[in-house]
Amino acid sequence: MRGRKPIPTALKLVRGNPGGRPLNIDADAPPLEANVMPAWLSDGARKHWPTIAEHLRAAGLLTALDATALGLYCEAFCRWRDANEKVVKLGAVVKSKHGYPIPSPYLQVANQAYAQLTRMLAEFGMTPSSRSRCAVTKPAGPSPYTKFVKKT
């Protein structure tokens, strides 16, 4: 096994660097300007993007490098919402073409999208357990760890 996934420096700072280990201050801080949505987003994902992006940007957790990951989250959210609406409308159990009850195909789609969502939420620190480890404060400047990065 490889062990735990590394935590981004910005997230360590938001959480207060609980391990107390030295931060990687030699790494360049990516710009916090992720205002451009990926062109491949569906209409539903485009509607969801601004809400999530605004909150992540305010917490200092969204950079230009995160646009793809946030786009994937938005797509998974829209897929889950669409499938869940169909499960609510048609029920979790439907009749097959032979008249036997079977699980709704939309239920499987909703469950898979939910699994994707929960993984992406944890990546951005947006689940109750990952958020409980964060002491989110509004960043003082354009980057949450600009003051820790050496100037050249």
C-alpha positions, 0 to 999 in steps of 0.5 A, spaced: 500 500 500 502 507 498 499 510 504 495 516 505 494 521 499 498 527 500 494 533 502 495 540 498 498 545 502 492 550 502 488 545 505 493 544 510 493 551 512 486 551 512 486 546 517 491 549 521 497 544 519 495 539 524 501 534 523 505 540 524 510 538 519 514 543 515 510 545 509 512 545 502 514 553 501 518 552 495 512 550 491 509 555 487 502 557 489 497 556 483 493 562 481 486 562 485 483 564 479 478 559 476 473 563 473 473 559 467 468 553 466 471 548 462 467 548 455 465 541 455 460 542 461 453 540 460 448 545 461 446 543 468 453 542 470 454 550 468 448 552 472 451 548 478 459 551 477 458 558 480 455 556 487 460 551 488 466 555 485 464 561 489 465 557 496 471 554 494 474 560 492 472 564 498 475 558 502 482 559 498 481 552 495 480 553 488 485 554 483 486 554 476 488 547 476 482 544 479 477 546 474 477 539 471 476 536 478 470 541 479 467 540 472 467 532 474 464 534 480 459 538 477 457 533 472 457 527 477 452 532 481 447 533 475 448 525 473 446 524 480 440 529 480 437 527 474 437 519 476 435 521 482 429 525 480 427 519 475 427 514 481 423 518 485 418 519 479 418 511 477 420 508 484 426 504 486 423 498 483 420 497 476 417 492 472 421 488 467 418 487 460 416 480 462 412 483 468 417 481 474 419 487 479 427 489 478 431 494 480 430 501 476 436 502 472 436 509 474 437 507 481 444 504 479 446 510 475 444 514 481 448 510 486 454 510 481 454 518 481 453 518 488 459 514 489 463 519 485 460 525 488 462 523 495 469 522 493 470 529 489 467 532 495 472 529 500 477 531 495 475 539 496 474 538 503 466 539 502 464 533 507 462 533 514 468 529 516 473 533 512 470 539 513 470 538 521 478 538 520 478 544 517 478 551 520 476 555 514 477 562 514 477 567 509 484 568 505 487 574 507 490 575 500 489 572 493 492 566 495 491 562 502 499 561 502 502 567 499 506 569 505 509 562 506 511 562 499 518 564 498 519 570 493 524 570 487 
